[in-house]
């Protein structure tokens, strides 16, 4: 990133002075250049070097659960002038027995659907928000907004609308507390008629809107359908909103603040005190997230990945911790550990198809996959041999379709035998260092053999940054522990 001064780029000074005299800029090209200045540069004075980074910061529900956390968030935001755009989640749990506001809103929706009165329960939601406002000492009356939300929910506004109001209301309070502008996500985040995210329309609208605000709060989790109804991302979707905002402003960094200091090499509920991950690539994160690592929503990677914007996972309760940096690519890796992380999931089934001379039958694989497609089932992995093919699918996907899948497979490919086995778990061993380190796969298999664990399936992608093994669900915890201890001494 270069440094620019009034002396070496006189046109910048001219443009700044021209725009300063008139805020109503008509020329789109001039407006575009102006907003580059607004985004990147600050303190424009003669002879002074000036440059400013832009950071988008997203705070999770645990970081905004109460007034005390609001103060902590404000302290973090104000500590760095580059933190100009803030994406909040709805208030999370204040303690283990507490309920997240989003879950409370879902409950209200279900109560209305069942014909129940929500007055008393909705008052608990009002108390959460009014309590935060009162403890912060804000001169802000949110009762009108709360009443509007309640009435809209009672008049069939939809489940997504109900859930989205947690972020919307929290965003209003946070913007008031920070003295930042408020941008309603429904005005800048768009979905298509089929419910998929409209990335390009959103990016254009978001960029245009953010150019008009030096500082802003944009609530996470939701956007709007073409018919004007509210549509949410999947649970945890505020991470995606933060990524969308970061891409739109071409941020230098997307900070995602939560209640942990970044990613750990393994699940701390299974592995005692696992090592933290200092740096991880988008590709590695995608592999681990898919297998159950849940610090960041897996779809949050894509908007910033295209723009090669790094993500920093930070801890609101320990802001001085470095956290985990997620980057597009890096050459370095821990030569002692080799791997970056381990993650896994239970709940898989294996469909095994056996047929002599299967390998010479043209179109065999296509016919098999068509059966899955006809039953709306996606496959996870597809290991195969000469006369057999195994298809790993989520067990839940077979619910109510098991017999139909078996009969369709037999009829479609005239197999000698088709079986389904349940209770399979998958474990992914992920690391960019595996490409260069010899014997990594052998170490994984030896670790499992030493722990007396049988491997049911082996799969390694062409990128060579992950090895996936299938094991019995009963061996899941022991397998994770054995692999972790093999690589982390």
HELIX and SHEET records of a PDB file:
HELIX    1   1 UNK A   10  UNK A   21  1                                  12    
HELIX    2   2 UNK A   28  UNK A   40  1                                  13    
HELIX    3   3 UNK A   61  UNK A   64  5                                   4    
HELIX    4   4 UNK A   67  UNK A   78  1                                  12    
HELIX    5   5 UNK A  101  UNK A  113  1                                  13    
HELIX    6   6 UNK A  119  UNK A  136  1                                  18    
HELIX    7   7 UNK A  143  UNK A  154  1                                  12    
HELIX    8   8 UNK A  159  UNK A  178  1                                  20    
HELIX    9   9 UNK A  185  UNK A  187  5                                   3    
HELIX   10  10 UNK A  199  UNK A  210  1                                  12    
HELIX   11  11 UNK A  238  UNK A  248  1                                  11    
HELIX   12  12 UNK A  282  UNK A  290  1                                   9    
HELIX   13  13 UNK A  300  UNK A  307  1                                   8    
HELIX   14  14 UNK A  316  UNK A  318  5                                   3    
HELIX   15  15 UNK A  358  UNK A  360  5                                   3    
HELIX   16  16 UNK A  364  UNK A  374  1                                  11    
HELIX   17  17 UNK A  395  UNK A  398  5                                   4    
HELIX   18  18 UNK A  402  UNK A  413  1                                  12    
HELIX   19  19 UNK A  432  UNK A  435  5                                   4    
HELIX   20  20 UNK A  440  UNK A  450  1                                  11    
HELIX   21  21 UNK A  473  UNK A  475  5                                   3    
HELIX   22  22 UNK A  476  UNK A  487  1                                  12    
SHEET    1   A 2 UNK A   4  UNK A   5  0                                        
SHEET    2   A 2 UNK A  49  UNK A  50 -1                                        
SHEET    1   B 8 UNK A 181  UNK A 183  0                                        
SHEET    2   B 8 UNK A 216  UNK A 218  1                                        
SHEET    3   B 8 UNK A  83  UNK A  88  1                                        
SHEET    4   B 8 UNK A  55  UNK A  59  1                                        
SHEET    5   B 8 UNK A 253  UNK A 258  1                                        
SHEET    6   B 8 UNK A 310  UNK A 315  1                                        
SHEET    7   B 8 UNK A 324  UNK A 327 -1                                        
SHEET    8   B 8 UNK A 279  UNK A 281  1                                        
SHEET    1   C 2 UNK A 222  UNK A 224  0                                        
SHEET    2   C 2 UNK A 230  UNK A 232 -1                                        
SHEET    1   D 5 UNK A 388  UNK A 394  0                                        
SHEET    2   D 5 UNK A 341  UNK A 354 -1                                        
SHEET    3   D 5 UNK A 417  UNK A 430 -1                                        
SHEET    4   D 5 UNK A 466  UNK A 472 -1                                        
SHEET    5   D 5 UNK A 457  UNK A 460 -1                                        
END                                                                             
